[in-house]
């Protein structure tokens, strides 16, 4: 994952194994798509979906990686919220795999609240 993010972002992203030992209760989630609708996400598909952003009391930049895979590419569509991701999983349209990777992935907010 560090290599993938380095290629995507430019600056070197470090692999820090100790991040994986952080208790799950202290982590937010990021849902990263491994197939489906082409886009600007780190794997070349739709943008990531975050469960907490600045201003949310649960916000933290430390995020558990959740890999979302469409079972059938033909039915893929952009999912814009955690609720939509979970609903698609409940309908067995996508699978969600949590490989135990923690990413330090802050969300920046500019004056006026734009992210």
Backbone as JSON, one array per atom type, in Angstrom:
{
  "sequence": "XXXXXXXXXXXXXXXXXXXXXXXXXXXXXXXXXXXXXXXXXXXXXXXXXXXXXXXXXXXXXXXXXXXXXXXXXXXXXXXXXXXXXXXXXXXXXXXXXXXXXXXXXXXXXXXXXXX",
  "N": [[0.83, -1.19, 0.0], [1.99, 1.25, 0.75], [3.8, 1.68, -1.36], [2.02, 1.93, -3.53], [0.61, 4.26, -2.79], [2.76, 6.06, -2.78], [3.41, 6.16, -5.52], [1.05, 7.3, -6.43], [0.83, 9.78, -5.05], [3.32, 11.05, -5.17], [5.41, 12.19, -3.22], [7.45, 10.15, -1.06], [5.83, 7.56, 0.63], [5.8, 6.16, 3.76], [6.14, 2.86, 5.12], [4.86, 1.82, 8.09], [4.88, -0.48, 10.33], [3.98, -0.56, 13.03], [1.68, 0.99, 13.17], [-0.38, -0.7, 12.57], [-1.01, -1.86, 14.96], [-2.64, -0.27, 16.43], [-5.51, 0.15, 18.43], [-8.71, -0.83, 17.17], [-10.88, 0.75, 17.94], [-9.89, 3.3, 18.02], [-9.65, 4.17, 15.48], [-10.63, 5.63, 12.34], [-12.43, 4.9, 9.3], [-11.56, 4.06, 5.92], [-12.82, 3.53, 2.75], [-11.78, 1.85, 0.02], [-11.83, 1.37, -3.41], [-11.47, -1.49, -5.41], [-12.18, -2.24, -7.91], [-14.64, -1.62, -10.49], [-16.24, 1.48, -11.13], [-14.3, 3.53, -13.12], [-11.87, 5.92, -11.98], [-10.45, 8.51, -9.85], [-9.45, 7.28, -7.58], [-7.06, 5.53, -5.41], [-6.56, 3.03, -6.57], [-7.31, 3.34, -9.12], [-10.0, 3.51, -9.47], [-13.3, 4.58, -8.41], [-13.44, 7.54, -6.25], [-12.22, 7.4, -2.84], [-14.2, 6.53, 0.08], [-14.96, 8.09, 3.07], [-15.49, 7.66, 6.58], [-15.44, 9.57, 8.57], [-14.86, 13.0, 8.87], [-13.05, 16.18, 9.19], [-14.45, 18.08, 11.81], [-16.35, 16.27, 12.51], [-17.06, 14.51, 15.47], [-15.86, 12.02, 15.69], [-13.63, 12.14, 14.12], [-10.41, 11.25, 13.02], [-7.1, 11.15, 11.74], [-6.05, 8.65, 11.38], [-6.69, 5.72, 9.76], [-8.49, 2.7, 9.19], [-7.94, 0.49, 6.58], [-10.3, -0.46, 4.21], [-11.07, -2.63, 1.77], [-13.0, -2.46, -1.05], [-14.8, -4.43, -3.24], [-16.46, -4.91, -6.22], [-18.79, -7.43, -6.96], [-19.82, -7.92, -9.47], [-18.75, -6.36, -12.19], [-20.37, -5.12, -14.11], [-22.57, -4.15, -12.76], [-21.59, -2.11, -11.28], [-21.46, 1.07, -9.67], [-21.04, 4.5, -8.69], [-20.47, 4.86, -5.3], [-21.37, 6.98, -2.8], [-21.29, 7.32, -0.04], [-20.75, 6.05, 3.3], [-22.99, 4.68, 4.16], [-24.14, 3.92, 1.71], [-22.16, 2.18, 0.78], [-22.24, 0.17, 2.75], [-24.9, -0.68, 2.4], [-24.76, -1.76, -0.19], [-23.04, -3.86, 0.36], [-24.64, -5.36, 2.11], [-26.54, -6.22, 0.32], [-25.07, -7.96, -1.04], [-23.69, -7.03, -3.28], [-21.2, -5.96, -3.26], [-18.02, -6.87, -1.85], [-16.36, -6.44, 1.27], [-13.19, -6.14, 2.42], [-10.98, -6.21, 5.11], [-7.79, -5.69, 5.49], [-6.11, -5.23, 7.69], [-4.47, -3.04, 7.57], [-3.34, 0.13, 8.51], [-3.73, 3.51, 7.76], [-2.22, 6.66, 7.77], [-4.04, 9.25, 7.11], [-4.86, 12.17, 6.76], [-7.61, 14.47, 6.4], [-7.83, 17.44, 4.78], [-9.09, 20.67, 5.5], [-10.1, 23.68, 4.13], [-10.36, 27.27, 4.74], [-13.73, 28.17, 5.17], [-14.69, 25.66, 4.95], [-14.28, 23.96, 2.78], [-13.18, 20.89, 1.42]],
  "CA": [[0.0, 0.0, 0.0], [2.88, 2.42, 0.78], [4.3, 1.87, -2.72], [0.91, 2.42, -4.34], [0.37, 5.66, -2.42], [3.91, 6.84, -3.24], [3.23, 6.39, -6.96], [-0.11, 8.17, -6.63], [0.99, 11.1, -4.44], [4.6, 11.66, -5.49], [6.36, 12.02, -2.12], [7.55, 8.8, -0.53], [4.96, 7.17, 1.74], [6.52, 5.16, 4.55], [5.45, 1.72, 5.74], [5.1, 1.85, 9.53], [4.12, -1.63, 10.83], [3.38, -0.36, 14.35], [0.34, 1.57, 13.02], [-1.33, -1.81, 12.56], [-1.29, -2.29, 16.33], [-3.53, 0.69, 17.08], [-6.83, -0.46, 18.65], [-9.72, -0.47, 16.17], [-11.76, 1.79, 18.47], [-9.26, 4.61, 17.83], [-9.48, 4.38, 14.04], [-11.72, 5.88, 11.41], [-12.37, 3.96, 8.18], [-11.55, 4.52, 4.54], [-13.26, 2.47, 1.84], [-11.02, 2.0, -1.21], [-12.42, 0.49, -4.41], [-10.48, -2.27, -6.17], [-12.7, -2.39, -9.28], [-15.87, -0.84, -10.65], [-16.25, 2.71, -11.94], [-12.97, 4.15, -13.24], [-11.83, 7.23, -11.36], [-9.21, 9.01, -9.28], [-9.07, 6.56, -6.36], [-5.68, 5.04, -5.47], [-6.43, 1.84, -7.41], [-7.8, 3.68, -10.45], [-11.46, 3.45, -9.5], [-13.97, 5.74, -7.81], [-12.78, 8.11, -5.07], [-12.42, 6.75, -1.54], [-15.3, 6.98, 0.93], [-14.49, 8.25, 4.44], [-16.59, 7.66, 7.55], [-15.34, 10.72, 9.48], [-14.08, 14.11, 8.31], [-12.91, 17.24, 10.18], [-15.72, 18.6, 12.32], [-17.05, 15.12, 13.07], [-16.39, 14.18, 16.73], [-15.1, 10.77, 15.55], [-12.53, 12.33, 13.17], [-9.0, 10.98, 13.28], [-6.45, 10.89, 10.46], [-5.65, 7.24, 11.31], [-7.82, 5.02, 9.16], [-8.4, 1.3, 8.82], [-8.2, 0.28, 5.17], [-11.36, -1.4, 3.85], [-11.04, -2.8, 0.32], [-14.34, -2.73, -1.56], [-14.74, -5.07, -4.55], [-17.74, -5.24, -6.83], [-18.9, -8.83, -7.38], [-20.12, -7.9, -10.89], [-18.37, -5.04, -12.72], [-21.45, -4.54, -14.91], [-23.53, -3.46, -11.88], [-20.87, -1.11, -10.49], [-21.87, 2.47, -9.72], [-20.33, 5.27, -7.67], [-21.07, 4.87, -3.97], [-20.91, 8.26, -2.26], [-21.33, 7.42, 1.41], [-20.56, 4.78, 4.01], [-24.28, 4.01, 4.15], [-24.3, 3.28, 0.4], [-21.21, 1.05, 0.73], [-22.78, -0.89, 3.61], [-26.11, -1.21, 1.78], [-24.33, -2.62, -1.29], [-22.49, -5.08, 0.97], [-25.77, -6.13, 2.64], [-27.2, -6.82, -0.84], [-24.05, -8.83, -1.64], [-23.2, -6.46, -4.53], [-19.77, -5.75, -3.05], [-17.41, -7.45, -0.66], [-15.47, -5.52, 1.97], [-12.12, -6.88, 3.09], [-10.18, -5.34, 5.98], [-6.53, -6.43, 5.58], [-5.32, -4.91, 8.87], [-3.56, -1.93, 7.27], [-3.75, 1.45, 9.01], [-3.13, 4.57, 6.94], [-2.31, 8.02, 8.31], [-4.64, 9.87, 5.94], [-5.66, 13.32, 7.2], [-8.44, 15.2, 5.45], [-7.58, 18.87, 5.0], [-10.22, 21.57, 5.3], [-9.71, 25.06, 3.9], [-11.33, 28.23, 5.28], [-15.03, 28.03, 4.51], [-15.1, 24.27, 5.07], [-14.05, 23.14, 1.58], [-12.19, 19.82, 1.55]],
  "C": [[0.87, 1.25, 0.0], [3.42, 2.71, -0.62], [3.24, 2.44, -3.65], [0.65, 3.89, -4.06], [1.53, 6.57, -2.84], [3.77, 7.16, -4.71], [2.09, 7.37, -7.23], [0.17, 9.61, -6.19], [2.28, 11.8, -4.84], [5.6, 11.51, -4.37], [6.33, 10.59, -1.57], [6.63, 8.61, 0.68], [5.65, 6.02, 2.46], [5.6, 4.06, 5.05], [5.84, 1.7, 7.21], [4.28, 0.71, 10.16], [3.43, -1.4, 12.17], [2.01, 0.3, 14.27], [-0.73, 0.48, 13.05], [-1.71, -2.3, 13.94], [-2.21, -1.34, 17.08], [-4.9, 0.04, 17.26], [-7.87, 0.07, 17.65], [-10.62, 0.67, 16.65], [-11.19, 3.19, 18.27], [-9.12, 4.99, 16.36], [-10.77, 4.82, 13.38], [-11.57, 4.84, 10.29], [-12.24, 4.71, 6.87], [-11.9, 3.31, 3.69], [-12.64, 2.76, 0.47], [-11.51, 0.95, -2.21], [-11.35, -0.17, -5.27], [-10.92, -2.54, -7.6], [-13.95, -1.51, -9.38], [-15.71, 0.35, -11.56], [-14.85, 3.32, -11.93], [-12.99, 5.54, -12.63], [-10.48, 7.53, -10.76], [-8.8, 8.34, -7.98], [-7.69, 5.95, -6.51], [-5.49, 3.8, -6.33], [-7.02, 2.05, -8.8], [-9.31, 3.62, -10.6], [-12.04, 4.63, -8.73], [-13.21, 6.28, -6.6], [-13.13, 7.33, -3.8], [-13.64, 7.32, -0.84], [-14.78, 6.97, 2.37], [-15.68, 8.24, 5.4], [-16.53, 8.82, 8.54], [-14.41, 11.75, 8.85], [-13.95, 15.19, 9.38], [-14.27, 17.86, 10.52], [-16.58, 17.5, 12.92], [-16.35, 14.74, 14.37], [-15.57, 12.88, 16.67], [-13.88, 10.92, 14.65], [-11.18, 11.98, 13.78], [-8.35, 10.75, 11.93], [-6.03, 9.41, 10.3], [-6.85, 6.4, 10.89], [-7.52, 3.56, 8.87], [-8.78, 1.19, 7.34], [-9.27, -0.79, 5.0], [-11.39, -1.47, 2.33], [-12.41, -3.25, -0.16], [-14.21, -3.26, -2.99], [-16.14, -5.39, -5.03], [-17.72, -6.7, -7.26], [-19.13, -8.92, -8.89], [-19.81, -6.5, -11.4], [-19.51, -4.35, -13.46], [-22.46, -3.78, -14.04], [-22.88, -2.36, -11.05], [-21.43, 0.29, -10.74], [-21.08, 3.2, -8.65], [-21.14, 5.22, -6.38], [-20.5, 6.08, -3.25], [-20.91, 8.39, -0.76], [-21.08, 6.04, 2.01], [-21.86, 4.0, 4.0], [-24.51, 3.28, 2.83], [-23.38, 2.07, 0.27], [-21.78, -0.11, 1.54], [-24.05, -1.5, 3.03], [-25.76, -2.14, 0.62], [-23.75, -3.93, -0.76], [-23.62, -5.97, 1.5], [-26.52, -6.83, 1.52], [-26.26, -7.77, -1.6], [-23.6, -8.36, -3.03], [-21.7, -6.23, -4.46], [-19.31, -6.6, -1.86], [-16.51, -6.39, -0.05], [-14.47, -6.36, 2.73], [-11.27, -5.89, 3.86], [-8.85, -6.06, 6.23], [-5.66, -6.11, 6.8], [-4.31, -3.8, 8.65], [-4.17, -0.64, 7.8], [-2.99, 2.5, 8.22], [-3.31, 5.9, 7.67], [-2.74, 8.9, 7.15], [-5.5, 11.06, 6.37], [-6.47, 13.91, 6.05], [-8.25, 16.67, 5.77], [-8.83, 19.67, 4.69], [-9.69, 22.99, 5.19], [-10.73, 25.98, 4.55], [-12.63, 28.17, 4.46], [-15.52, 26.6, 4.49], [-14.88, 23.41, 3.86], [-12.95, 22.15, 1.83], [-11.54, 19.56, 0.23]]
}
